[in-house]
Amino acid sequence: MTQKHDRVLIAGAGPVGLCLALKLAQSGIKSTLIEQLADRNFLDQVPRAGTNHPATLEMYDDIGLYEKLEPRGIVAPLFHYWDRAKGERIAEFDHAVLKDDTRFPFALQCERIKIVEEALKLAKANKLIDVRMATVFTGFSQDADRVTASVENEAGEKEGIIGRYIVSGEGARSIIRKDLDVEFEGFTYPDRTLTIEIAYDFSRHGYTHRNYISDPVEFSNLFHWIGPPERWRVHFPTQPEDDESLLTRPEALQARLQGFLKTEKPFDIVGFNFYTVHQRVAKTFRKGRALLAGDSAHVNSPIGGMGLNSGVHDAFNLADKFTQIWNGGDADALLDLYDRQRRHIAVHSTQAQTIRNKKLLAERDPAVRKRNHEELKRQSEDPKLAREFLLRTSLIASVREAAAIT
């Protein structure tokens, strides 16, 4: 047994786990970070999630991470809504209207893999963070005053690591959530999403770095990434009955892309992948000394870039609660408050917004589509309405809303 009662145990070195450990260290709180991937393959993860909203950038800045990420990303103050059928831009939103609300009036296009790469470097350099790479988390137990994580190292040796609390940053397949027997309430969309990465400059056609494209048959999202290699990522819905092997044939990928944008020659496809979209929230984010955060606690459609961002917000909220506990605060009251605040946001903000985003882009009723597009245009052209819209989409409003819950 490793006798370390004076720390928080964190399962998973994703953005949530790393940000939690770094924020805890600022308060002088030790943590042990358990990650099953080894240094040699940590960066071999599938590229995903990369829009970082203003509220999240403020948090990155607080732990010294933002300055590492900005040179590796794209500062994106604008985003567009498009009508694919008409080939017309519906609305342009500019984060500049948030200049009095945040010191980061823009989004940063920087992929998850870069975030964890830079955050892991900071964690390894911090003497308060015990980083355990190539260590498989297999389960845990808890009693009145401690938790014990069961792990297995690369050599197959088993160990128990003791701490005051344990946090699941493991993702949607969380062992901790399953061990706690916490229901993952919600649903799974029947259609899957196909993502294709292309080395092509879509800006020559009027697209900005972030684009949401409405279409009753095949809505899309189009995002720009700095690389390497520099590329654009386009998302397409597919039908539940579609054969993945047929959809991913080179000629099928080219046909889908040419349907999106007709060009004189084939696109240079960098990569592609499929994923299933879930809309689920854990029934509780806390049982005893075990807590859920990020995808362990809630998963949602990626439209709008809410998942990674809201997970980081969980981490910072929880770090604040632990800091108060370490300073003598009422642990049960504070951790129950974390559950109330962040679960409320997951259900009433993140889930509601992402479901609405998908419905808006996929709307089939012509009259409803027309009203939606007119409303987006009206909001984008009125500074007051645009600010209200961007406070929601940038997640500044959700952070304020959580703080107001007592």
TAMOKA-V308140 format. One line per field, one symbol per residue. ss: DSSP state (@ for helix, = for strand, . for the rest). phi: phi as a letter, one per 40 degrees, with the letter a starting at -180 (. if undefined). burial: I if it has 9 or more other ideal C-beta (glycine too) atoms within 8 Angstrom, else O. A space follows every 50 residues. Layout:
ss = ???
phi = ???
burial = ???
This chain:
ss = .=....=====...@@@@@@@@@@@@...=====.......@@@...... ==.@@@@@@@@@...@@@@@@@.===.======....=======@@@@.. ......===..@@@@@@@@@@@@@....====...=======....==== ==.....======.====......@@@@@....===============.. .@@@@....=====.....======.....=======......@@@@..@ @@@@@@@@@@........==============...==..===.@@@.==. ......@@@@@@@@@@@@@@@@@@@@....@@@@@@@@@@@@@@@@@@@@ @@@@@@@@@@@@...@@@@@@@@@@@@@@@@.@@@@@@@@@@@..@@@@@ @@@...
phi = .ccbccabcbchbcdccccccccccccgccabbbbcccdcbdcccccafa cbcdcccccdccbgcdcccdcbbbcbcbabbbbcccgbccabbbcdccdc bacbcacbcacdccccccccdccccbccbccbcfbccbiababcbabbcc bbcccgccabbbacabbcbchccdccccccfccbchabcccbbbbbbbca ccccbgcccbbbbcacbacabbbbbcgcccabbbbbcbcdcccdcccbcd ccccccccccacbcacccccaaabacbbbabccacabgcbbbagccbaba dcchgccdcccccdccccccccdcccchcccccccccddccccdccccbc ccccccdcccccdbcdccdccccccccccccbdcccccccccccgccccc cccccb
burial = OOOIIOIIIIIIIIIIIIIIIIIIIOIOIIIIIIIOIOOOOIOOIOIOII IIIIIIIIIIIIIIIIOIIIOIIIOIIIIIIIIIOOOOIIIIIOIOIIOO IIOIIIIIIIIIIIIIIIIIIIIOOIOIIIIIIIIOIOOIOIOOOIIIII IIIOOOOOIIIIIIIIIIIIIIOIIIIOIOOIOIOIOIIOIIIIIIIIII OIOOOOIIIIIIIIIIOOIIIIIIIIOOOOIIIIIIIIOOOIOOOOIIOO OIIIOIIIOIOOOOOOIOIOOIOIOOIIIIIIOOIIOOIIIIIIIIIIII IIIIIIIIIIIIIIIIIIIOIIIIIIOOIOOOOIIIIIIIIIIIIIIOII IIIIIOIIOIIIIOOOOOIOOIIOOIIIIIOOOOIIIIIIIIIIIIIIIO IIOOIO
